[in-house]
Amino acid sequence: MTASSKGIAVITGASTGIGAIYADRLARRGYDLILVARSQNKLEEVARRVAGATGRSVQAVPADLNDKADLRRIETLLATNPGITMLVNNAGVGAVAPLLESSADDMESMIELNVTALTRLTYAVVPAFVAGGGGTIINISSAVAIAPEILNGVYGGTKAFVLALCLSMYKELADKNVRIQAVLPGAIATNFWDAAGGSVEQLPSRMVMQPDDVVDAALVGFDQGELVTIPSLPDATDWDAYEAARQKLIPSLSLSASPARYRIAAAA
């Protein structure tokens, strides 16, 4: 780590889009970086640009998180490098086609990256954070985590998993000094849409946020202590109401007897 560093932030999917922007913003905040992505050339280009602009130490570590050997290598890095203080789980892939037009193999590959890889990296770094006295995990979810009807349901399911994991970790690690943030962007003007088989140009411009604005809003939400940040949500009280309704349900989700409306139906 360089002098006066806040520690090392590991960012996955850091060669393009919001991952590359997180690299720039976190370096400017005083973090040294380890950048992870498949494309070595693009990754090294981002590393050179960010290091040159900020003077921070920036290491490029090419890895395909859908490859088990590469994934284990990054897990080992997270578990054994005591300088790491933040993990940004940004790597992921999307899908826009409905079930009847989708490949089960493609869905499985998406689950392996969006869910399995993210889970394994999280499980690698959390014990190290707890042993070291704290750390931060920022998980990039999506607005479809709470609105799965919008796009491909498996994609929405993977992002709902990310949100659920964050909510659980927030409670479980509350006394361990491990900070959790789930970021739920809407449509972003990145190559996500091309990679997912769609086109961002087909969406109304009022729905599409620029990636710099997404990251900047997410970091403001982080600074304000938010567990869940929806960068485009105009009124934060809408999320508060949603969460309050969810919390109201929890005590009644597991009871010893069914409610009267079901007993009447059974008797009939």
Backbone hydrogen bonds, N-H to C=O, Kabsch-Sander energy under -0.5 kcal/mol:
donor,donor_aa,acceptor,acceptor_aa,energy
5,S,2,T,-1.4
6,K,30,G,-2.4
8,I,83,G,-2.4
9,A,32,D,-3.0
10,V,8,I,-0.5
10,V,86,M,-2.7
11,I,9,A,-0.5
11,I,34,I,-2.2
12,T,88,V,-2.3
13,G,36,V,-1.0
14,A,36,V,-2.1
16,T,13,G,-0.5
19,G,16,T,-0.9
20,A,16,T,-1.4
21,I,17,G,-1.6
22,Y,18,I,-2.7
23,A,19,G,-1.7
24,D,20,A,-1.7
25,R,21,I,-2.8
26,L,22,Y,-3.0
27,A,23,A,-2.0
28,R,24,D,-2.0
29,R,25,R,-1.0
30,G,27,A,-1.5
31,Y,26,L,-2.3
32,D,7,G,-2.4
33,L,57,S,-3.0
34,I,9,A,-2.2
35,L,59,Q,-3.3
36,V,11,I,-2.7
37,A,61,V,-0.8
40,Q,38,R,-0.9
43,L,39,S,-2.4
44,E,40,Q,-2.7
45,E,41,N,-1.8
46,V,42,K,-2.2
47,A,43,L,-2.5
48,R,44,E,-2.5
49,R,45,E,-2.3
50,V,46,V,-2.8
51,A,47,A,-2.5
52,G,48,R,-2.4
53,A,49,R,-1.9
54,T,50,V,-1.9
55,G,51,A,-2.5
58,V,56,R,-0.5
59,Q,33,L,-2.5
61,V,35,L,-3.3
61,V,59,Q,-0.5
63,A,37,A,-2.5
65,L,63,A,-0.7
67,D,64,D,-2.3
68,K,66,N,-0.6
71,L,67,D,-2.9
72,R,68,K,-2.4
73,R,69,A,-1.8
74,I,70,D,-1.9
75,E,71,L,-2.3
76,T,72,R,-2.5
77,L,73,R,-1.9
78,L,74,I,-2.4
79,A,75,E,-2.2
80,T,76,T,-1.6
81,N,77,L,-1.7
84,I,81,N,-1.6
85,T,8,I,-2.4
86,M,8,I,-1.7
87,L,136,T,-2.3
88,V,10,V,-3.3
89,N,87,L,-0.7
89,N,138,I,-2.2
90,N,88,V,-1.5
96,V,196,A,-1.1
101,E,98,P,-1.6
102,S,99,L,-1.8
107,M,103,S,-2.1
108,E,104,A,-2.4
109,S,105,D,-2.2
110,M,106,D,-2.1
111,I,107,M,-2.3
112,E,108,E,-2.3
113,L,109,S,-1.7
114,N,110,M,-3.1
115,V,111,I,-2.2
116,T,111,I,-2.0
117,A,112,E,-2.6
118,L,113,L,-0.9
119,T,115,V,-2.6
120,R,116,T,-2.6
121,L,117,A,-2.6
122,T,118,L,-2.2
123,Y,119,T,-2.8
124,A,120,R,-1.4
125,V,121,L,-1.9
126,V,122,T,-2.4
128,A,124,A,-0.6
129,F,125,V,-2.5
130,V,126,V,-2.8
131,A,127,P,-2.5
132,G,128,A,-1.9
133,G,129,F,-0.7
133,G,130,V,-0.9
134,G,129,F,-2.7
135,G,177,N,-1.6
136,T,85,T,-1.9
137,I,179,R,-2.8
138,I,87,L,-2.7
139,N,137,I,-0.6
139,N,181,Q,-2.7
140,I,89,N,-2.4
140,I,138,I,-0.5
141,S,139,N,-0.9
141,S,183,V,-2.6
143,A,185,P,-3.0
145,A,142,S,-2.0
146,I,143,A,-1.6
147,A,143,A,-0.5
150,I,147,A,-1.8
152,N,95,A,-0.9
156,G,152,N,-2.2
157,G,153,G,-2.3
158,T,154,V,-2.4
159,K,155,Y,-1.9
160,A,156,G,-2.2
161,F,157,G,-2.0
162,V,158,T,-1.6
163,L,159,K,-1.9
164,A,160,A,-2.7
165,L,161,F,-2.8
166,C,162,V,-2.1
167,L,163,L,-2.4
168,S,164,A,-2.3
169,M,165,L,-2.9
170,Y,166,C,-2.6
171,K,167,L,-1.4
172,E,168,S,-2.7
173,L,169,M,-3.0
174,A,171,K,-1.0
176,K,173,L,-2.2
178,V,173,L,-0.9
179,R,135,G,-3.1
179,R,177,N,-0.6
181,Q,137,I,-2.0
182,A,227,L,-3.2
183,V,139,N,-2.5
183,V,181,Q,-0.5
184,L,182,A,-0.5
184,L,229,T,-3.2
187,A,207,M,-0.6
189,A,209,M,-2.2
190,T,188,I,-2.1
193,W,190,T,-0.8
195,A,191,N,-2.4
196,A,192,F,-2.0
197,G,193,W,-0.5
197,G,194,D,-1.0
198,G,193,W,-3.5
202,Q,199,S,-1.5
203,L,200,V,-1.7
207,M,204,P,-2.3
208,V,205,S,-1.2
209,M,187,A,-2.6
209,M,207,M,-0.6
214,V,210,Q,-1.8
215,V,211,P,-2.3
216,D,212,D,-2.5
217,A,213,D,-2.3
218,A,214,V,-2.4
219,L,215,V,-2.4
220,V,216,D,-1.8
221,G,217,A,-2.5
222,F,218,A,-2.2
223,D,219,L,-2.6
224,Q,220,V,-1.8
225,G,222,F,-1.7
226,E,221,G,-2.5
229,T,182,A,-2.8
233,L,230,I,-2.0
236,A,234,P,-0.6
238,D,235,D,-1.8
239,W,235,D,-0.6
240,D,236,A,-1.9
241,A,237,T,-2.3
242,Y,238,D,-2.1
243,E,239,W,-3.0
244,A,240,D,-2.4
245,A,241,A,-2.3
246,R,242,Y,-2.0
247,Q,243,E,-2.6
248,K,244,A,-1.9
249,L,245,A,-1.4
250,I,246,R,-1.3
252,S,249,L,-1.8
253,L,250,I,-1.6
262,Y,259,P,-1.3
263,R,259,P,-1.6
264,I,260,A,-2.6
265,A,261,R,-1.0
266,A,262,Y,-2.1
267,A,263,R,-2.2
268,A,264,I,-2.1
